[in-house]
């Protein structure tokens, strides 16, 4: 059965949860359940989340409310709650879904090196999309805004990883502050989503395939990965190039 009892507001007071084993659920501002977890010491776990601002998974920063229930058999409790949620909703809470980001690593000279401004490195670097996702959750907002204004994120994703669709979506983000951080993180988690050209609704590809592209002006041949989409809102069918990769010179 789901966690019963009071829905608490997430904040500093969560640090004073009793030092007992138990299960807990996190909810967003719409009071939708987004994560189910457990701990041998809920006070320590909640204090760690608050003090680090969910640095272990920045997606959880959307938390606004929580429930908790004490039980010494918290591991079985978490399993039972997740099984029940899966049966009722056909999947896990969105933040219980493990990241599935590309793990391809690049050498140091091709990594992304974060700066606060020109000639002001902050000594944070990323060498894969997964690594990049983690660093986006850690670096100061000033660094995010500096690179986003210059188009650095989109250029790196396109030039180094050849993720065309993902780069285009990153480039279009116009938010600032923590909203910018959240938008980049969410976009990285859904790299193949695309906007319907008719109504603007986000859609996922129904299928994808590879095909040869036309040679570039420099003689390079491209291999394209094409996604076929159908908008759930208006029914529009459309295609998008997900990736462009050089296959020969």
N, C-alpha and C positions, 0 to 999 in steps of 0.2 A: 504494500500500500504506500502511497506517496507520503512525504514528510508532512505531518500534521502540525497544528499549532500556529503561533503568531508569525506574521511576516514582518521582519525587522528591517529598519533602514540601515543600509551599509554605511559604515563610517568608523570614527575613532572608538565609539562605544563597543564595537565588535571585539576589541582587544580584551574586554572584561568578561567574555564568555567563560564559563567555568572550565577549569583544566581537566576535562574529561574526554574520553573517546566518543566518537559519534560520526554521524553523516550530516551533510549539509547540501543545500541547493542555492544557486545564485540566480537572480532574476534581473532583467534589464528594466529600463524606465517604463516600459509598457507592461511590466509585471509578467513577462513571459519567461519561463524557466530556460536558462541557457547552459547551465552546468550542474552536474551532480558529483560530489566528491565526499571524501571521508578522511579521518585522521585519528591517530592515537591520542592527540591532544589538540582539541579544537582551538583553545586559546592561543597556543603557539602558532598554529597554522594561520589563523585570522590575523594575528599580529604581524606575521611575516608578509602576508598579502598587503596589509596596509602600509607597512614600513617601506616595502619595495615597489609599491603601486603595481602589483601583479607583473613584475619584470620577467617572471618565468613564462608568462603567456599574456602579452599585452592585449589580446582580444578580450580578456576578462575585465578590462577597464570600463566596459559598459555596465558593470554591475551597479545596481542601485538599491537592491533589496536582497535579503537572504532568509532562509529558514534553517534551523538545525535541530537535531534530535540525538540524544545521548544513547549510546549502545556500546557495550564492550566488544561486540562482534561486528565492528564497523565495516570490515572488508566484505563480509557476506551481505551486510546492509546495502552497501554501494552496488554490489552485483544485482541484488534483488530489485533495487530502484531502477537501475539501468535496463534490466530485463523487462520490467513492467512498462517503462517509458517506450521501449522499442516495440513492444506488443501493441501499445495504444496508438503510437504515432508512426510506426514503420521506419524507425531510425533512432539514432541517439540525439540527445541535446546537442546543439550545434558546436558548443565548445568542448564537448567530449569526443568529437571527431578528430582523429589525429591529423596533423599536417601532412600533406602529400605534395611537397614542393620539390622541384628538380634539385638533385644533389650534385650535379656536375660542378666540379671545382676548377677554377682557372688559376694560372700562376700569378705571383705577386704583382707583376707589372700590369696585369689586366684586371686586378681587383678594384673595387670601389673604395676610395679613400675619402672619408668624410672631413669636411671643413666647416667652420663657422662663418668664414668670409675668405676673401682672397688672401693667400699666404698665412692663413690661420688654421692649421690642421688641428683636429681634436684627437688624433691617434686612435680612431676607430676605423676598421677596415672590414670589407666583406669580399668573399671569394667564391660564393655560390648564391643562388636565389634564396635558398634556405637560410644561409648565413646573413644575407641582406635583410630578410624578413625579421630576424632576431635583432639586428642592429637598428633597424627602423624603430623598433620598440624601445630602444635604449638611448639614442642620441638626443641632444637638446633640440627643442623646436626650432631654434634659430638656425641650426644646421639644415634641418629639413626644408625650411623656407628658402634658405640660400640656394640649395641645389635644385629645388623645384622651380624657382624663378628662372634659372639658367637652362632648364631642360636636361640636367645631368643624369637624373635617374632614368628617364625614358631612353636617352642616348646610350647609356651603358647596357641596359636590358636588350636594346635592339642590336647594337654593334657587337657585343660580346656573346650574348646568348641567342640572338636572332629570333627572339620572341616578339614578332611584329605586333600582334593584336594586344598583348600585354603592355608593350611600350606605348602604343597609341592611347590606351586607356589611362595609363599613368600620366602621360603628357597632358591630358585633358583636365586633370584634377586642378581645381582653382581655389580650394579651401586653404585656410591658414590655421596656425595654432594646433591644438590637439585634434581638431577636426581633420586637418591635413594628415596627421599621423594615422588616425583611424581609417581614413579613406584609402591610403596607400596600403595599409595592412590588409584590409578587406579585399582590395583589388588583387593583391598578390595571392590571396587564398582562392580566388576564382579567376585564374588567368585567361580562360577561354570564353568568358562571358562577353557578349556584344550587345550594343543597343540596336533595337529594331529601327531601321531607317524611316519607318512610317509613323510609329507612335512613341518611340524612345524607351520602350520597356526592355529591361535586361533579359536576355535569353541565353541558354546554353546550347551548344551544338548537338544536333540529332546524330550526326555522324561526321567523320572527317576522312580525307584521303590525300595522297601525295601525287603531285604531277610536276612535270618539268616546266619551268618558266622560260620566258624569252631571254636571250643573252643580253647582258648589260652593255653599255657603250664601251666598256673596257674589255669586252669579250668574256666576262664571267657568266657561267650558266648557273641558274638558280633552280633549286628544288622547293616547290611551294607545298605547304600543308594547308588544305582548304577545309573550312568548317561549313556545314550546311545547317542553317537555323530555321526554326519556325516559331514565331512569336505567339505566346500563349494568350496575349491580350487581344490582338487584332487579326491573328492568323497569317500575317505576312511571312513569306518564305524568302530568305536571303542568304548570301554566302559572304564569308570573310576569309582573308588570308591570315592564318594563325601564325605561321612561321615562314621565313625565307632563308634558305641556306645555300651557300655557294657549293656547287658540286664539282666544278672544274673551271680552270682558267683558259 
